[in-house]
Structures are given as structure tokens and as C-alpha cells.
Amino acid sequence: MGRGLIIVLMFVLGIAGSARAQTGAPPSRFANWTSAIVAADWRDGADRPIQAFDNARRDLVKGFLAAGFPRANMVDYSLRPDVPEPTSASAVVDGITAAATRGTAGCLLYFTSHGAPNAMVFGVAPRMTPDMMANIVRSACGTRPTVVIVSACYSGIFVNALAAPNRMVLTAASRERTSFGCGADETYPWFDGCIIETLPTASDFLALAAGTRACVARKEAALGATPPSDPQMFVGADMQLRLPMLRFSRSP
């Protein structure tokens, strides 16, 4: 190989390396995923308006964008009615379905709200039961790899209905326990705050779940919140194989 050709190749490779440095990390593994983040309540336990759920929605959007989820396939909604143009529950479901036609590789669905022993608050609409949520997830995401995160009291009620080989389910509490942090003096519900705190350093969803559960346990112990909320996790057989390869992106 002639000296001139070697110099040309080195020049070309240098340009390519410079381009990679300028564009940052390789393409995200979530580049063609759908994501939806829904703040489904806006009140504390005494029905007074609070900002904790909407604060969580806003900063969860930022966190998952930084982890590699594309804004083009991401929707986020607040179901609070005390705004000039409130969003209806049906519009949220339609928006999730529409987003799922754009991002066809997988789904991330995140709901933060108040929960009861048999359902979750979903705006002013009838409460979201496990069967209703399972139908939404099945209709929007089908057999795609899917992660569903439910932040609410008693949210463990959703695990059995959502369980499937292609899914990971993470909830803020067991089916018998409350979660904490839905008051006027809180920035976020505690579980959401721990997701937001853990996300920047988590490598993948398994690490995010482990870090979040540890964070919740520390906060509950420090503040004497009892009984502990006992966050739940389910990972289907197919997702056990996929999740280690679905690593979050990080800016260089």
C-alpha cells in the first residue's frame, strides 16, 4: 500500500472518529420505543390540589429522555381537571395508542396516581382497574417488549393482570400496602422521586428497579414510615433475556 493511500485512509478515519465524538454515544437501544408518562391524580389525601404528581411527570420525562427514549415517540399527560383545557382519560388512552403506532420496537408505560385496594385513580373518569390497565397495555403494545411502572398505593394489585412473558412490571407498593409522599409539602411521591434519583446512574431497568427499591427503603426507614410499602417487581421469561441488553444511553 502506497504512502499516499495510507495518508488518505488515516485522514478519512480521523474524520469518522471526529464525527462519532461530535454525535456522542451510539444510537439508543430505545430509539424506536413508545413511552408514555401519565400523572393521573392531582390531589392529596384530603382532596386538596397538589403538584407532586405533575412534578414527577415533568422530571420523569427529562430522566427518560436522557436515558435514550426519543421525544418523537413519547407522550406525557396530566389528568388534573383544574386547568383551562383539561385532558380526558379517553384522550390519554388514544394518545398512548397513537404513540405506539410510531414507536414499534417496545413500550414503556408509567402511571403515577393515588390507589385503592381494587383500582387506581385515573382523572375524573371511573377508576382504573387491573383488567382495564391490562387491556390498554395489550391493545397498545401487544407482544412487544414492555415495561409498565405503576406508582400508587396498593399498586401491587396490577402485577397479576399485567404479567406476561414479554413484560416487566414494577409497582410502588404491594397489593396490601400504601406508598408515601403524596402530600402538599412533597416535591414528588417518594417512589417517583427515587426513580428520578436513580435513573441518571442506572445502567438498565433491572438496575433502576433495584436502586429505586433500595432508595424507597432508606427513605421509609429514615422517616419512620410504616408499614413499608414493599415495592413489587415481575419480569417475564422473555424479558429476563432482553433486559440485560436494553441498556440506557448516556451522553458522553
C-alpha positions as CSV (number, residue, x, y, z in Angstrom):
1,M,0.0,0.0,0.0
2,G,1.5,3.3,-1.0
3,R,2.3,6.1,1.4
4,G,-0.2,8.4,-0.2
5,L,-3.1,5.9,0.2
6,I,-2.2,5.3,3.8
7,I,-2.3,9.1,4.5
8,V,-5.7,9.3,2.8
9,L,-7.1,6.4,4.8
10,M,-5.8,8.0,8.0
11,F,-7.5,11.2,7.1
12,V,-10.8,9.5,6.4
13,L,-10.7,7.5,9.6
14,G,-9.9,10.7,11.5
15,I,-12.9,12.4,10.1
16,A,-15.1,9.4,11.1
17,G,-13.7,9.4,14.6
18,S,-14.3,13.1,14.9
19,A,-17.9,12.7,13.8
20,R,-18.5,10.0,16.3
21,A,-17.1,12.2,19.0
22,Q,-19.4,15.0,18.0
23,T,-22.5,12.9,17.8
24,G,-21.9,11.3,21.1
25,A,-23.0,7.8,22.1
26,P,-24.1,5.1,19.7
27,P,-27.8,5.1,18.8
28,S,-30.1,4.3,21.8
29,R,-31.5,0.8,22.2
30,F,-34.8,2.6,22.8
31,A,-34.7,4.7,19.6
32,N,-37.9,3.1,18.3
33,W,-39.7,2.6,21.6
34,T,-43.0,4.2,22.6
35,S,-43.1,5.8,26.0
36,A,-46.0,7.3,28.0
37,I,-45.9,9.1,31.4
38,V,-49.2,9.8,33.0
39,A,-49.9,11.9,36.1
40,A,-53.4,10.5,36.8
41,D,-54.2,12.4,40.0
42,W,-53.7,15.9,41.3
43,R,-54.8,15.8,44.9
44,D,-53.6,14.9,48.4
45,G,-55.5,12.5,50.7
46,A,-57.9,15.4,51.7
47,D,-58.7,16.2,48.1
48,R,-56.7,19.4,48.1
49,P,-54.8,20.2,44.9
50,I,-51.0,19.4,45.0
51,Q,-48.2,19.5,42.5
52,A,-46.3,16.3,43.4
53,F,-47.7,14.1,40.6
54,D,-47.2,16.7,37.9
55,N,-43.7,17.5,39.2
56,A,-42.9,13.8,38.9
57,R,-44.3,13.6,35.4
58,R,-42.2,16.6,34.3
59,D,-39.0,15.2,35.7
60,L,-39.6,11.6,34.7
61,V,-39.9,12.9,31.1
62,K,-36.5,14.6,31.5
63,G,-35.0,11.5,33.0
64,F,-36.2,9.0,30.4
65,L,-35.2,11.4,27.6
66,A,-31.7,11.4,29.0
67,A,-31.7,7.6,29.2
68,G,-32.3,7.4,25.4
69,F,-36.1,7.4,24.9
70,P,-37.0,9.6,21.9
71,R,-39.3,12.6,22.3
72,A,-41.0,11.9,19.0
73,N,-42.5,8.6,20.4
74,M,-43.0,9.9,23.9
75,V,-46.3,11.3,25.3
76,D,-47.0,12.7,28.7
77,Y,-50.3,13.7,30.3
78,S,-51.7,15.3,33.3
79,L,-55.3,14.4,34.2
80,R,-55.9,17.2,36.6
81,P,-59.2,19.0,35.7
82,D,-58.3,22.4,37.2
83,V,-56.6,23.7,34.1
84,P,-58.0,25.7,31.2
85,E,-58.0,22.8,28.8
86,P,-58.1,19.6,30.8
87,T,-57.2,16.2,29.2
88,S,-59.7,13.5,29.4
89,A,-59.0,9.9,30.3
90,S,-60.1,8.7,26.8
91,A,-57.7,11.2,25.2
92,V,-54.8,9.7,27.2
93,V,-55.6,6.2,26.1
94,D,-56.0,7.4,22.5
95,G,-52.6,9.2,22.8
96,I,-50.8,6.2,24.1
97,T,-52.3,4.1,21.2
98,A,-51.2,6.7,18.6
99,A,-47.7,6.9,20.0
100,A,-47.5,3.1,19.8
101,T,-48.0,3.3,16.1
102,R,-44.9,5.4,15.8
103,G,-42.6,3.6,18.2
104,T,-43.0,-0.1,17.3
105,A,-40.0,-1.8,19.0
106,G,-41.2,-1.7,22.6
107,C,-43.2,0.2,25.2
108,L,-42.6,2.0,28.5
109,L,-45.8,3.0,30.3
110,Y,-45.6,4.9,33.6
111,F,-48.6,5.8,35.7
112,T,-48.4,7.9,38.9
113,S,-51.6,8.4,41.0
114,H,-53.5,7.5,44.1
115,G,-54.5,3.9,44.5
116,A,-57.1,1.9,46.4
117,P,-57.3,-1.8,47.2
118,N,-59.0,-2.5,43.9
119,A,-58.2,0.3,41.5
120,M,-56.2,3.4,40.7
121,V,-57.5,7.0,40.3
122,F,-57.4,7.9,36.6
123,G,-58.5,11.6,36.5
124,V,-62.2,12.2,36.9
125,A,-63.1,9.0,34.9
126,P,-64.0,5.8,36.6
127,R,-61.0,4.3,38.4
128,M,-58.5,2.2,36.5
129,T,-58.9,-1.5,37.5
130,P,-56.2,-4.1,36.8
131,D,-58.3,-5.5,33.9
132,M,-58.7,-2.1,32.4
133,M,-55.0,-1.4,32.5
134,A,-54.2,-4.8,31.1
135,N,-56.5,-4.1,28.1
136,I,-54.8,-0.8,27.5
137,V,-51.3,-2.3,27.5
138,R,-52.4,-5.3,25.4
139,S,-54.1,-3.0,22.8
140,A,-51.2,-0.5,22.5
141,C,-48.2,-2.7,22.9
142,G,-49.2,-6.3,22.0
143,T,-46.3,-8.7,22.2
144,R,-43.6,-6.1,22.1
145,P,-41.1,-5.9,25.0
146,T,-43.0,-3.8,27.5
147,V,-42.1,-2.2,30.8
148,V,-45.1,-0.9,33.0
149,I,-44.4,1.1,36.1
150,V,-47.3,1.9,38.5
151,S,-46.7,4.4,41.3
152,A,-49.7,4.3,43.7
153,C,-50.9,2.9,47.0
154,Y,-51.8,-0.8,46.6
155,S,-50.3,-0.8,43.1
156,G,-49.3,-4.5,43.5
157,I,-52.9,-5.3,42.5
158,F,-51.8,-4.7,38.9
159,V,-49.0,-7.3,38.8
160,N,-51.0,-10.4,38.1
161,A,-53.2,-8.8,35.4
162,L,-50.1,-7.3,33.6
163,A,-47.8,-10.3,33.9
164,A,-46.7,-11.8,30.6
165,P,-43.5,-13.3,29.1
166,N,-42.8,-10.0,27.2
167,R,-43.3,-7.7,30.2
168,M,-41.6,-6.2,33.2
169,V,-43.9,-4.7,35.9
170,L,-42.7,-2.5,38.7
171,T,-45.0,-1.1,41.3
172,A,-44.6,1.3,44.2
173,A,-46.3,-1.0,46.8
174,S,-47.6,-4.4,47.3
175,R,-51.3,-5.1,47.0
176,E,-51.8,-4.8,50.7
177,R,-49.6,-1.7,51.4
178,T,-49.8,2.1,50.9
179,S,-47.0,4.1,49.3
180,F,-45.9,7.5,50.7
181,G,-45.2,11.1,49.7
182,C,-48.4,12.4,48.2
183,G,-48.7,15.5,50.3
184,A,-48.7,19.2,49.6
185,D,-45.2,19.5,51.2
186,E,-43.6,16.8,49.0
187,T,-41.9,17.5,45.7
188,Y,-42.7,14.0,44.4
189,P,-44.3,10.9,45.6
190,W,-41.5,9.0,47.3
191,F,-41.4,6.2,44.8
192,D,-41.3,8.6,41.8
193,G,-38.6,10.6,43.5
194,C,-36.5,7.5,43.9
195,I,-36.9,6.6,40.2
196,I,-35.8,10.1,39.3
197,E,-32.9,10.0,41.7
198,T,-31.7,6.5,40.5
199,L,-32.3,6.9,36.8
200,P,-29.1,9.0,35.9
201,T,-26.8,6.3,37.1
202,A,-28.8,3.1,36.4
203,S,-27.5,1.0,33.6
204,D,-30.8,-0.6,32.7
205,F,-34.3,-1.3,34.0
206,L,-33.1,-4.1,36.4
207,A,-30.6,-1.7,38.0
208,L,-33.3,1.0,38.1
209,A,-35.7,-1.2,39.9
210,A,-33.0,-2.4,42.4
211,G,-31.8,1.2,43.1
212,T,-35.3,2.5,43.4
213,R,-36.4,-0.2,45.9
214,A,-33.3,0.5,48.0
215,C,-33.9,4.2,47.9
216,V,-37.5,3.8,49.0
217,A,-36.5,1.5,51.9
218,R,-33.9,4.1,53.0
219,K,-36.4,6.9,52.9
220,E,-39.1,5.0,54.7
221,A,-36.7,3.9,57.5
222,A,-35.2,7.4,57.9
223,L,-38.7,9.0,58.2
224,G,-40.3,6.2,60.2
225,A,-42.9,5.4,57.6
226,T,-44.6,2.1,58.5
227,P,-45.5,-0.4,57.4
228,P,-43.0,-0.3,54.5
229,S,-44.6,0.0,51.1
230,D,-42.9,-3.2,49.7
231,P,-42.5,-2.3,46.0
232,Q,-43.1,-5.3,43.7
233,M,-41.4,-6.5,40.5
234,F,-42.3,-9.1,37.9
235,V,-40.1,-10.0,35.0
236,G,-41.4,-12.3,32.3
237,A,-39.3,-15.1,30.8
238,D,-38.7,-13.3,27.5
239,M,-37.8,-10.1,29.3
240,Q,-35.3,-11.8,31.5
241,L,-33.3,-12.4,28.3
242,R,-33.9,-9.0,26.8
243,L,-33.4,-6.6,29.7
244,P,-29.6,-7.0,30.1
245,M,-29.2,-5.9,26.5
246,L,-31.6,-2.9,26.9
247,R,-29.1,-0.5,28.4
248,F,-29.8,3.1,28.9
249,S,-27.9,5.7,26.8
250,R,-25.7,8.3,28.4
251,S,-24.4,11.5,27.0
252,P,-20.5,11.4,26.8
